[in-house]
Amino acid sequence: MSCVSEDERFRALANPTRRRLLRIVRDDARTVGDLASSVGASQPATSQHLGVLREAGLVSVEQRGRCRLYRADHAALREAQRFFEDYWSKNLDVLADVAERRAARRSAAS
């Protein structure tokens, strides 16, 4: 389990630029320059976004020579995914129960 809170993760994910960055680094490690070009932002702005993602535990950084390569942390993303799966699963179960009760009442009334 990570020491990063769910709230920190979701605050980092709330920004559309950060979500785009995560999609780009999902499968391949990329440099800040590559990422800045891909999202149409300056390198300093991209670095700031990557810093937030890194602090939230959503990306990892690998130093190769003079380059820093950023890659999505799939374990952290799975934690976020589990939160939503659990959230929606419970809500969908409640919705299914309500729908079944209404259908049963309609059948009984007919």
Secondary structure per residue as TSV (DSSP state, phi and psi in degrees):
chain	resnum	aa	ss	phi	psi
A	1	M	-	360.0	140.6
A	2	S	-	-85.2	155.9
A	3	C	S	-87.3	0.4
A	4	V	S	-83.9	134.0
A	5	S	-	-77.7	156.6
A	6	E	H	-57.3	-40.9
A	7	D	H	-59.8	-43.2
A	8	E	H	-60.9	-43.8
A	9	R	H	-61.2	-46.9
A	10	F	H	-71.8	-30.5
A	11	R	H	-64.0	-41.5
A	12	A	H	-64.0	-39.3
A	13	L	H	-76.0	-13.7
A	14	A	T	-67.9	-22.9
A	15	N	S	-86.6	127.0
A	16	P	H	-63.2	-33.6
A	17	T	H	-65.5	-40.4
A	18	R	H	-66.5	-37.3
A	19	R	H	-65.2	-39.4
A	20	R	H	-63.2	-42.7
A	21	L	H	-59.7	-43.0
A	22	L	H	-62.0	-40.2
A	23	R	H	-62.4	-38.6
A	24	I	H	-68.4	-40.4
A	25	V	T	-92.8	9.3
A	26	R	T	-59.3	-43.6
A	27	D	T	-111.8	-20.1
A	28	D	S	-135.4	142.2
A	29	A	-	-74.6	139.9
A	30	R	B	-137.8	154.6
A	31	T	-	-84.7	164.4
A	32	V	H	-59.6	-42.2
A	33	G	H	-60.3	-45.2
A	34	D	H	-61.5	-44.4
A	35	L	H	-66.6	-41.9
A	36	A	H	-59.2	-44.1
A	37	S	H	-62.4	-41.0
A	38	S	H	-66.2	-35.4
A	39	V	H	-100.3	-2.3
A	40	G	T	70.4	36.4
A	41	A	-	-123.8	166.1
A	42	S	-	-72.5	160.2
A	43	Q	H	-62.7	-42.4
A	44	P	H	-62.0	-41.2
A	45	A	H	-65.2	-41.6
A	46	T	H	-64.1	-41.2
A	47	S	H	-60.1	-40.3
A	48	Q	H	-63.5	-44.2
A	49	H	H	-61.9	-43.4
A	50	L	H	-64.1	-34.7
A	51	G	H	-62.3	-42.2
A	52	V	H	-64.6	-43.7
A	53	L	H	-63.7	-38.7
A	54	R	H	-67.1	-44.7
A	55	E	H	-63.0	-30.7
A	56	A	T	-82.1	-2.3
A	57	G	T	77.0	15.8
A	58	L	S	-90.6	-19.6
A	59	V	E	-131.5	154.3
A	60	S	E	-116.3	159.3
A	61	V	E	-123.1	134.4
A	62	E	E	-120.9	127.8
A	63	Q	E	-89.1	121.7
A	64	R	E	-125.3	103.0
A	65	G	T	62.3	-124.3
A	66	R	T	-91.5	-3.2
A	67	C	E	-98.8	144.9
A	68	R	E	-108.6	127.1
A	69	L	E	-108.9	129.5
A	70	Y	E	-103.8	137.7
A	71	R	E	-141.8	145.7
A	72	A	E	-64.7	142.3
A	73	D	-	-93.8	101.7
A	74	H	H	-65.5	-31.5
A	75	A	H	-63.8	-43.0
A	76	A	H	-67.0	-38.8
A	77	L	H	-67.2	-34.0
A	78	R	H	-65.7	-35.9
A	79	E	H	-60.7	-43.9
A	80	A	H	-64.7	-41.0
A	81	Q	H	-61.5	-43.8
A	82	R	H	-60.4	-37.8
A	83	F	H	-57.8	-48.7
A	84	F	H	-70.0	-37.9
A	85	E	H	-61.6	-44.5
A	86	D	H	-64.5	-44.9
A	87	Y	H	-59.3	-52.8
A	88	W	H	-71.6	-34.5
A	89	S	H	-59.8	-47.9
A	90	K	H	-63.7	-44.0
A	91	N	H	-67.0	-37.4
A	92	L	H	-69.5	-34.1
A	93	D	H	-63.1	-42.9
A	94	V	H	-63.5	-44.5
A	95	L	H	-61.6	-41.8
A	96	A	H	-62.9	-41.5
A	97	D	H	-61.1	-44.8
A	98	V	H	-62.8	-44.9
A	99	A	H	-63.0	-41.3
A	100	E	H	-65.4	-40.2
A	101	R	H	-64.9	-41.6
A	102	R	H	-65.0	-41.8
A	103	A	H	-64.0	-39.2
A	104	A	H	-65.2	-40.5
A	105	R	H	-64.4	-41.7
A	106	R	H	-63.4	-41.4
A	107	S	H	-64.1	-41.4
A	108	A	H	-67.9	-32.3
A	109	A	H	-77.0	-20.0
A	110	S	-	-80.3	360.0
